[in-house]
């Protein structure tokens, strides 16, 4: 049963130890000035327009009898503007101590709104799913900071506050700090111009470097992260109720080595995440069918929220190899490869389908209890592979090429004992739409003629279950004769395509319910499709950066659904699932980036 694919793919947070900025390494400061304050940052305004991200057009009657929407067309145009003011202050007290902060004002708030939102995890059947904090923390990525504007507190998101202690033996960094390594597929600080999320951790970091006789440098770093805290401070929260054991915390430690040569660098990061869970306990809630009328309302066909999700221990390990080479002045080649193994208790539960409509009277509920992972015991095995490569070339005549390719392992059998799927961090983008915004429409699951589930995005807003490739060409034009205050004016074109190692949708209702002759639905193919993006960008007055991108996405068979076994039919339980083939989507985005 594949309805858990997107949920399982995000349960494990890829362990992130951004101990060394991969592009610069660790360079200890030897000549610093006392009591020095500085600040930098940016103000970003962005306008976006998208059309038909659901990849559906009006087609009345595709879901007959549905009083709310008898087509799969969920929406058409989405247009909005948003902003962010990021302030990054630095206070250097003396030659050994400096403080650093990161504050976002109106953090990606849409014009006309006031609430700060976090990254949503979308499942193509059940919709948005909240993950157990202890088992699947996603780091600090745009969490609520301060009261909403309507509450009088303003939108202030304190992303990072940390101190650097510089000694003769190395640098210590203590506090909530940004996390980045390599290309940013495993841990990404979101500091790029279009970054929206950004990983930060409460961390204790030690870093040092050794200059070698040949002019190269060997960097070393050791880090310990407090990923999730289960207990509380009794002086603030009191002791009126039970306190969770510290063994319920999630901690992770990491070690990184980075060797820097004159034109190349290569590094390896290893990390370990661990937690002593409450074996056999519950981690969340889910909807059970209230067959015993536990809520006393006299209805034994409705749902009731009860504890669910199987808890257990976590022991994950990660190896992340990064390499970059610059050669012949104009060329750059970079690679990052990740392996994640070990065991985790996902603690995931999917709500049961509630058959409480009069039209469903007398129908046996095919899902009378939540599906919980792990299915057996208290742990799942983990075996995940991620990889990305980039190639850049720039020439004196103004042309430049940027190529990207990568792989994120999929999961052909999510209900197996092995988890093999997790996505890239969402700030690693390869296109305007593909893997940047949720796309597609999952089929409507209909029980007794009533639409119960489905109509959710079929691919998420991050690279997941994919083999992808992109090719971009840009050309720089000198327009200073006509616009003297403009610089770096470029126009470009980019093509992107991707293929899925495993189906995004593969629901075998016989497998998950035990009822014979029920339908099985899955993607018509594993090809995501093709996207083409056109771009223009420039710098004005040295500190104002502008970029506009417009694109069209031509969906492949992955966004179409077929019934793989048409002979299956048990009338009255789950009807044949009707579906529209996917159609083209369009998008436009323009960004003004004021840097200071």
Secondary structure as UniProt FT lines:
FT   TURN            3..4
FT   HELIX           5..11
FT   TURN            22..24
FT   STRAND          36..51
FT   TURN            53..54
FT   TURN            60..65
FT   STRAND          77..92
FT   STRAND          97..110
FT   TURN            111..112
FT   STRAND          122..123
FT   TURN            124..126
FT   STRAND          127..128
FT   TURN            133..135
FT   HELIX           149..151
FT   STRAND          156..167
FT   TURN            168..169
FT   STRAND          170..178
FT   TURN            182..183
FT   TURN            193..194
FT   STRAND          200..211
FT   TURN            213..214
FT   STRAND          217..228
FT   HELIX           234..237
FT   HELIX           246..248
FT   STRAND          250..260
FT   STRAND          264..275
FT   TURN            279..280
FT   STRAND          282..289
FT   TURN            291..292
FT   TURN            294..295
FT   STRAND          303..310
FT   STRAND          314..327
FT   TURN            328..330
FT   STRAND          331..344
FT   STRAND          348..350
FT   HELIX           358..360
FT   TURN            361..362
FT   STRAND          371..373
FT   TURN            377..378
FT   STRAND          380..394
FT   TURN            396..397
FT   STRAND          399..408
FT   TURN            414..415
FT   STRAND          418..419
FT   TURN            426..427
FT   TURN            434..436
FT   STRAND          445..447
FT   TURN            448..449
FT   STRAND          450..453
FT   STRAND          466..477
FT   TURN            480..482
FT   TURN            484..485
FT   STRAND          486..499
FT   STRAND          506..508
FT   HELIX           509..513
FT   TURN            516..517
FT   STRAND          520..523
FT   STRAND          527..540
FT   TURN            541..543
FT   STRAND          544..555
FT   HELIX           557..559
FT   STRAND          561..563
FT   TURN            566..567
FT   TURN            571..573
FT   STRAND          585..595
//
